[in-house]
Every structure is written in structure tokens, then in C-alpha cells.
């Protein structure tokens, strides 16, 4: 054939009507298995790939696409195991539903539009926001204007929007109590970004009052729940090992009598960077400084240390997002879901050094 075969060509070759051939591909109605196989064999013989996806979308009113706004530039997100494992859990859950994922960066370069153009124009049935999710978030506002159902991961509890989160505030409080039980009084923390205006460095009082991303705020609140007021708060623009190393040099370069005896990283990558930075400064972990993280990642390259951390169920969190998507597409109103976390002791925390 000189042009692309059509569904009508397949129907003719199989000796069935066009509507019957359509059922063989869509599975949307009753068709005998032998007839379906005859249609598929005819399609294979004609090298027919299947009905036009655009036409199928127009008939169903759905794109089959879930838009995932990752909360950061894609080049950084794929270096962050938590994002990758969460996406694995999400995709494993929605793939059997015939849904695909469109990844959309949530952090744009200076001078770029406040909202990625895909948010404004791409076809999607549901959108997922990883991080962020404040009412004044322009990405969230754009998706709401389009009437796209939303699932927010670890964001604020917003009216009419499904939220999937973890008990991270309680988990950080557990870390803080563990450290104070070990005698630590000078405890610093290395945080995730405070909001879209990403900065790096020690945060002053004014900056602490400008936190818009609730994930960083909750984990700071967890320290305070355990009675710990951090001696220093170092904000990072991304959850990367090198950011943790930079923070360690800023926090631990002072004299022994004033520097922190313990550092809590709001992610395992940040905390592991603190461990590496402490080593570069000639400090022993945990004899000179204790370090704890959050996530429960496998970090074999940190050997011989095993990081003390709060483990979160990352893949299950992604699966919970997938279940919320399935419920939304079925016309339901899924409830918010908050998953438990667990303190895991390693070798990087120990008694506070003696004065």
C-alpha cells in the first residue's frame, strides 16, 4: 500500500465491520476472542500500528497523561534518589491504568516565565506537584484555572486539593530527642530550600520568616517540638551532596567551644555531604560532631559510616499518589494520606564531646 493503512483497511482484511475492528483495539465492548485475534493478525499483516491516539483522546475526553511538576530543574531532580524512587512508585501504580507521565520542571532559569509553558498548554488529566503547593504558587494557580485535578506531595493542606505526605515533623522531633539524650546542646541544621527563591547560606531571622515551602518549615518545627532551637540554620538551594559539604565548612570551621556538636540535615544527601565536609575539616564523626539525616537512602559510598536517619516509605508515597490519581479519574474524592516514618540509628551520632 502506498499510504498508511487505516482501520477500515484492517476491517476489510479481517472480514469484519469497522466498529468490530475498533473494539478489538479498544477493549471497550464485547468481542469474541477469535474475532479479536483475526483483527490483530490483519493489522500485523498490514503493519497497522493502531488507531490515531489523538482521535482516541478526542472520543474519550482524556489524554492518558499525568503531569508531574517535579519542584526543581530536571537536571537536579534526576540526581536526587528520593524524586526518582517516588516516580518509580507512582509509575508502577498508574501504568496498569494505561496512564503515562509528563515531567515538568518546577524551577526555571532566571528570566524565564514564572510558569513552565507545559503547565499552561500540555494535555493532562491530573497534575501532581512535588514540593511547593502554596496557594500563591503560580503553577498551582495555572493548573486550577485550567480545571485540572491536583495531587500535592508534601505541600500545604489546601482546600479541595488532595495531599499525600509523611510524618516528617514527628520524625525530625525523634532525631532531635535522640541527640539531646546524647547530651548535645549546640545543634545546627541544614535545610531544604525555603521556597522558589532558592538561596544558599546561613539564614538570618528575617529569612526564617520567609519560608513558603512547608517541607522545610515542618522539619524545622520538628526540632522545636523537641525543645531544640538550632544554633544555626543553613539553607541550601537543592538537596545535593555538594550543598551539604559547603554547609559543613560554614558551620564547623569555628573553634571547638562554639561550633555545633551535632548537625541535622533535612535530607540524607545533605547530611552525607556534612559528613564528608567534616572529614575534610579533620573532624571525626561522631566523636567530634554527630550528623543525622532524613530519607533512609542506601549510601554505601559513605562507608565506613552508616548514617543515622529517619526513613520514609518513598516508593509507597509514590504509590499513594497513584491511588489518589486513580480515584480522581474515577470521579471520587480521595482522602489525604499521611505515611509514617521511622528513626534508624547508625554510626554517625554519638555522645556530645566533652568541653
Long-range contacts (C-beta under 8 A, 24 or more apart in sequence): 1-46, 5-46, 5-47, 5-48, 6-48, 7-48, 7-51, 9-46, 9-48, 10-39, 10-42, 10-43, 10-46, 10-48, 11-39, 13-42, 13-45, 13-46, 14-38, 14-39, 14-41, 14-42, 22-51, 25-50, 25-51, 26-51, 26-56, 57-123, 62-125, 62-329, 63-123, 63-124, 63-125, 64-98, 64-99, 64-100, 64-125, 65-99, 65-100, 65-101, 65-102, 65-122, 65-123, 65-124, 65-125, 66-90, 66-94, 66-99, 66-100, 66-101, 66-102, 66-124, 66-125, 66-126, 66-127, 66-128, 66-325, 67-101, 67-102, 67-104, 67-118, 67-119, 67-122, 67-124, 67-126, 67-127, 67-128, 67-143, 67-148, 68-101, 68-102, 68-103, 68-104, 68-127, 68-128, 68-130, 69-104, 69-105, 69-106, 69-116, 69-119, 69-127, 69-128, 69-129, 69-130, 69-132, 69-139, 70-103, 70-104, 70-105, 70-106, 70-130, 71-106, 71-107, 71-129, 71-130, 71-131, 71-132, 72-105, 72-106, 72-107, 72-131, 72-238, 73-105, 73-107, 73-108, 73-109, 74-103, 74-105, 76-107, 76-238, 76-240, 77-105, 79-240, 80-238, 80-239, 80-240, 80-269, 81-269, 81-295, 81-297, 82-239, 82-267, 82-295, 82-297, 82-314, 83-130, 85-314, 85-315, 85-318, 86-130, 86-153, 86-314, 86-315, 86-317, 86-318, 86-321, 87-318, 88-315, 88-318, 89-314, 89-315, 89-316, 89-317, 89-318, 89-319, 89-321, 89-322, 90-128, 90-318, 90-319, 90-321, 90-322, 91-318, 91-322, 92-315, 92-318, 92-319, 92-322, 93-318, 93-319, 93-321, 93-322, 93-323, 93-325, 93-326, 94-322, 94-325, 94-326, 97-325, 97-326, 97-329, 99-125, 99-325, 106-130, 106-131, 106-132, 106-139, 107-196, 107-198, 114-138, 115-139, 115-142, 119-143, 120-146, 124-148, 125-149, 125-329, 126-150, 126-151, 126-325, 126-328, 126-329, 127-151, 128-152, 128-153, 128-321, 128-325, 129-153, 129-155, 130-154, 131-155, 131-213, 131-215, 132-195, 132-196, 132-213, 133-158, 133-161, 133-163, 133-214, 134-195, 134-212, 134-213, 134-214, 136-212, 137-196, 149-328, 149-329, 151-321, 151-324, 151-325, 151-328, 153-317, 153-321, 154-214, 154-215, 155-213, 155-214, 155-215, 156-214, 157-336, 162-324, 162-328, 162-334, 162-335, 162-336, 163-336, 163-337, 164-317, 164-320, 164-321, 164-324, 164-336, 164-337, 164-338, 164-339, 165-336, 165-337, 165-338, 165-339, 166-312, 166-313, 166-317, 166-338, 166-339, 166-340, 166-341, 167-338, 167-339, 167-340, 167-341, 168-215, 168-218, 168-219, 168-222, 168-294, 168-310, 168-312, 168-341, 169-218, 169-219, 169-221, 169-222, 169-225, 170-222, 170-225, 170-341, 171-222, 171-294, 171-310, 171-312, 171-341, 171-342, 171-343, 172-218, 172-219, 172-221, 172-222, 172-223, 172-225, 172-226, 172-264, 172-266, 172-294, 172-310, 173-222, 173-223, 173-225, 173-226, 174-226, 174-310, 174-343, 175-222, 175-264, 175-292, 175-294, 175-308, 175-310, 175-343, 176-222, 176-223, 176-225, 176-226, 176-227, 176-228, 176-264, 177-226, 178-292, 178-308, 178-343, 178-345, 178-349, 179-228, 179-262, 179-264, 179-290, 179-292, 179-349, 180-226, 180-227, 180-228, 182-262, 182-290, 182-349, 182-350, 182-351, 182-352, 183-351, 183-352, 184-261, 184-262, 184-290, 184-352, 185-261, 185-352, 186-231, 186-258, 186-259, 186-260, 186-261, 186-262, 187-223, 187-228, 187-230, 187-231, 187-260, 187-261, 187-262, 187-263, 187-264, 188-230, 188-231, 188-232, 188-233, 188-234, 188-251, 188-260, 188-262, 188-263, 188-264, 189-219, 189-220, 189-223, 189-230, 189-232, 189-233, 189-234, 189-263, 189-264, 189-265, 189-266, 190-234, 190-236, 190-243, 190-244, 190-247, 190-251, 190-263, 190-264, 190-265, 190-266, 190-270, 190-271, 190-274, 191-216, 191-219, 191-220, 191-233, 191-234, 191-235, 191-236, 191-266, 192-216, 192-219, 192-236, 192-239, 192-266, 192-267, 192-270, 193-235, 193-236, 193-237, 193-238, 194-235, 198-237, 198-238, 199-235, 199-237, 200-235, 200-236, 200-237, 200-243, 200-246, 201-234, 201-235, 201-250, 202-232, 202-233, 202-234, 202-235, 202-250, 203-233, 203-234, 203-235, 207-235, 208-233, 215-266, 216-266, 219-266, 219-294, 223-264, 230-264, 231-260, 232-260, 236-270, 239-266, 239-267, 239-269, 239-270, 240-269, 240-270, 240-273, 241-269, 241-270, 241-272, 241-273, 241-276, 242-273, 243-269, 243-270, 243-273, 244-269, 244-270, 244-271, 244-272, 244-273, 244-274, 244-275, 244-276, 244-277, 245-273, 245-274, 245-276, 245-277, 245-280, 246-273, 246-277, 247-273, 247-274, 247-277, 248-273, 248-274, 248-275, 248-276, 248-277, 248-278, 248-280, 248-281, 249-277, 249-280, 249-281, 252-277, 252-278, 252-281, 252-283, 252-289, 253-281, 256-288, 256-353, 257-355, 259-289, 260-289, 261-289, 261-290, 261-352, 261-353, 262-289, 262-290, 262-291, 262-292, 262-349, 262-352, 263-289, 263-290, 263-291, 263-292, 264-291, 264-292, 264-293, 264-294, 265-291, 265-292, 265-293, 265-294, 266-294, 267-293, 267-294, 267-295, 268-293, 268-294, 268-295, 268-296, 268-297, 268-299, 268-307, 268-309, 269-293, 269-295, 269-297, 271-307, 271-309, 271-348, 272-299, 272-302, 272-307, 275-302, 275-305, 275-307, 275-348, 276-302, 285-347, 285-348, 286-347, 286-348, 286-349, 286-350, 287-350, 287-353, 288-353, 289-353, 290-348, 290-349, 290-350, 290-352, 291-348, 291-349, 292-348, 292-349, 296-342, 296-344, 304-347, 305-346, 305-347, 305-348, 306-346, 306-347, 306-348, 307-346, 307-348, 308-343, 308-344, 308-345, 308-346, 308-347, 308-348, 308-349, 309-343, 309-344, 309-346, 310-341, 310-342, 310-343, 310-344, 311-341, 311-342, 311-343, 311-344, 312-339, 312-341, 313-339, 313-340, 313-341
